[in-house]
Amino acid sequence: MTRSSLAVFLTLALAPALPAADWPQFRGPNGNGVSDEKGLPVEWGKDKGVKWKAELPGRGVSSPVVAGGRVYVTCSNGKRDDRLHVLCFDAATGKQLWHRQLQATGNTAAHPKSCMAANTPAADGEGVYALFATGDLAAFDADGTLRWYRSLVGDYPTVTNVVGMASSPVLVRDRLVVPMENAGESFLAAVDTKYGKNLWKAERPQGTNWTTPLVRQAGAVTEVLFAGPGGLTAYDAATGTSRWTAKSAVGSVPSGAIDGDTIYLPVAGVSRFKLGPDGLGEKPAWEAKEAQTGYPSPVVYAGKVFACGSQGFVTCADAKTGKVLYKERVKGAFSASPVAGDGKVYCLNETGSCTVLDATADDFTPLATNDLGGDTLGTPAIANGLVFIRNDKMLYAVGK
Amino acid sequence: MHVRFWVAVGLGAALAAAPATSADDDLAKALATLKAVGKEGKGNEDAGPAWKAVVGKGGAALMPTLGAVDDAHPTAANWLRTAAGAVAEAERTAGRALPAKTLEAFATDTRHAPSARRLAYELLLTQDPAAKARLLPGFINDKSPDLRRDAVAARMAELDDISKPVTRADYEKLLPFARDKDQVEFLAKAIDKLGGRASTTEHFGFVTAAHLVGPFDAPESKGYTTAYPPDAATAPDGAFKGKDGAEVKWAPAATADRYGTFDLNKLLGKHKNAVAYALAVVVAPAETPCEVRVTSPTSVKTYLNGKEIFGRDEYHHGDPFDAHTGRGTLKKGENVVVVKVCQNDQPQPWAQRWQFQVRVCDDTGGALPLEQKAVVDGQPKTVKLGYNPTPAADPKEEKK
């Protein structure tokens, strides 16, 4: 082995386990709905443009996640919605590699639109971490071996609500950050990815909160930003210590997006805030009140903010100024968050119809509207040149 | 020769038995490790390797793992359940048959845990789909809600076959086995259509007669955490200072609703930031374990004979049927069930409901042979729990 080849080997060996093409958590590698992938699909349908499809055993509001050439999906079913499923597929072929089932240990009541497979799992080179709205939390390796499991309701018996929980866990290196805001004992916790034990557990107010934490580097500190009805709070990812709270930046369902030292929050439509080392600026740089989000989180891409509303409107605003460039009604209402990559924005509605927009255009420029059908509430994933779409019955890998 | 033969046989048997015993011991130890997991991930370090060890045993581990669920707590049961599923998946992938006869024996043996029996039944169906028709009739009165539901559904499908004659008695015979509201509703309507009368209040064991007191003042929507004199009351006695200083007293109330709904807005008037109590006297023929199941869109507490058995502080997130279940034991004779029902100050039109349903049933949701104290024709009487001589018309039917 030559000196240079050794250097290349070491570089590769020390590189993060996940290649850039992965989509390991809710709204992708950076939690903002944006992919660096190229050659993404424009047109597809039930009979064209789908590389593979696979049947799913139940409903899911959760997104598929992709890591290490595997697609992980969660589902729930049963009269009581108490059967919880974690499935793994080969990302290239769609072959089902394994399927594990859990019995819900927590309450299974939820808004009829939601279900127990509402939280998007997180994945890394080791495997997948699946959180359900029942408080069941399991870590499987890439081959389906159960690494650890916890019943958060078993641990904290009052955890539950009757409207459902949908906040997704996020990975911060060797810890999984678990949001659990509900009508009972509410907290944000970090558990170690090896055994699932608490590293810290920060008390949170009781209430309904479906937002997913964001992660950013603030100097030497990695912060977990978690929005809720009381505002946006930054926690030190290492200790769980609360560092600051911006009370005006409230959250309930959609999540924000961080772009460098800027954060876009679904507040008053969408608002842009300066994100300094000690928190948010007091007032937003702008508010785009027309950019109503409903359930979906906005995506910031190609210098624009895209918001898909529950009523079927897509709003696009200039990311620097907040000026609304267009607001157009497209087919259907949205629950899934828009995702973006390769110059396109994918707006997937609740009936499985996806409007693909030209993200580079300043006016409303749909490239295609593609219909797969099915009740579709989960946000798509982008990885390996494919767009992964799940509905209540099927998982599709769209592209070549 | 004889001696040599038997020595040889003995040695052979010992050699054959020794590894089996060791393997059995290993499996037993691994299963014990899975059952020993505790709260907050306690035991996960050992449980991960133990799970692998169980699955590594292959098909031989399937039935012992299912059997281990019998006395496992819910967290341990999911470790075991996933292991059993992984074993079965590996066996199928390897082209080996699952032990159909043993699975059938397990599924039909009601001494085993209902969830494990359900899993055994599902595994059996992957091997022997014909088992469904063979076994379902035997599950009609099963402890497993899913097995029971499937059995009732299968019989309902038979009754729905228009090529065969069906009588009211067929539906009346099936109704007592149904537990899920949709199935009960279907069967009750079928009986009504055929000229019979099926009481949903009696079927579910709803309290239809109670004493009410309120409203009490609950500033800042803190009624749930505020103590009032009727908390844990054991008799409908006394007068209290209520909202705005008005005196409030226990007063008898009854409901004719098909599902035992007490509409407090109608019975006590519309109030915000308020608390009311309902007290029912339930008469049991003998000491009886029971569940007290409450349905309400607002915060509730449930007391049985002065002891709090359930509490949930959550407002206007929906009111899924039976969402609030408390468990206790009825004593022989009169028992007092008290339900505290809170209302907050949300102004939205959908947040105005202030109501509850309460029923006393067994752990499958089935009616118990209970009576309740009621006022009938102005006279205090003891009547069947769910007594409802003039049920209100179904609002859905009225609209038609």
Chai-1 contact restraints between the chains, C-beta under 6 A:
chainA,res_idxA,chainB,res_idxB,connection_type,confidence,min_distance_angstrom,max_distance_angstrom,comment,restraint_id
A,K79,B,R149,contact,1.0,0.0,6.0,A-B,restraint_1
A,R100,B,T82,contact,1.0,0.0,6.0,A-B,restraint_2
A,R100,B,G85,contact,1.0,0.0,6.0,A-B,restraint_3
A,Q101,B,G85,contact,1.0,0.0,6.0,A-B,restraint_4
A,L102,B,N78,contact,1.0,0.0,6.0,A-B,restraint_5
A,Q103,B,S115,contact,1.0,0.0,6.0,A-B,restraint_6
A,T105,B,P74,contact,1.0,0.0,6.0,A-B,restraint_7
A,A109,B,P320,contact,1.0,0.0,6.0,A-B,restraint_8
A,A109,B,A323,contact,1.0,0.0,6.0,A-B,restraint_9
A,T145,B,K52,contact,1.0,0.0,6.0,A-B,restraint_10
A,L146,B,W51,contact,1.0,0.0,6.0,A-B,restraint_11
A,L146,B,T82,contact,1.0,0.0,6.0,A-B,restraint_12
A,R147,B,G48,contact,1.0,0.0,6.0,A-B,restraint_13
A,W148,B,N44,contact,1.0,0.0,6.0,A-B,restraint_14
A,W148,B,G48,contact,1.0,0.0,6.0,A-B,restraint_15
A,Y149,B,N78,contact,1.0,0.0,6.0,A-B,restraint_16
A,Y149,B,W79,contact,1.0,0.0,6.0,A-B,restraint_17
A,R150,B,G41,contact,1.0,0.0,6.0,A-B,restraint_18
A,S151,B,P74,contact,1.0,0.0,6.0,A-B,restraint_19
A,S151,B,T75,contact,1.0,0.0,6.0,A-B,restraint_20
A,G154,B,P74,contact,1.0,0.0,6.0,A-B,restraint_21
A,G154,B,T75,contact,1.0,0.0,6.0,A-B,restraint_22
A,D155,B,K39,contact,1.0,0.0,6.0,A-B,restraint_23
A,D155,B,E40,contact,1.0,0.0,6.0,A-B,restraint_24
A,N161,B,E314,contact,1.0,0.0,6.0,A-B,restraint_25
A,V162,B,H317,contact,1.0,0.0,6.0,A-B,restraint_26
A,V162,B,G318,contact,1.0,0.0,6.0,A-B,restraint_27
A,V162,B,P320,contact,1.0,0.0,6.0,A-B,restraint_28
A,V162,B,A323,contact,1.0,0.0,6.0,A-B,restraint_29
A,V163,B,H317,contact,1.0,0.0,6.0,A-B,restraint_30
A,A183,B,E314,contact,1.0,0.0,6.0,A-B,restraint_31
A,Y195,B,G41,contact,1.0,0.0,6.0,A-B,restraint_32
A,Y195,B,N44,contact,1.0,0.0,6.0,A-B,restraint_33
A,Y195,B,E45,contact,1.0,0.0,6.0,A-B,restraint_34
A,G196,B,G41,contact,1.0,0.0,6.0,A-B,restraint_35
A,G196,B,N44,contact,1.0,0.0,6.0,A-B,restraint_36
A,K197,B,G41,contact,1.0,0.0,6.0,A-B,restraint_37
A,N198,B,E40,contact,1.0,0.0,6.0,A-B,restraint_38
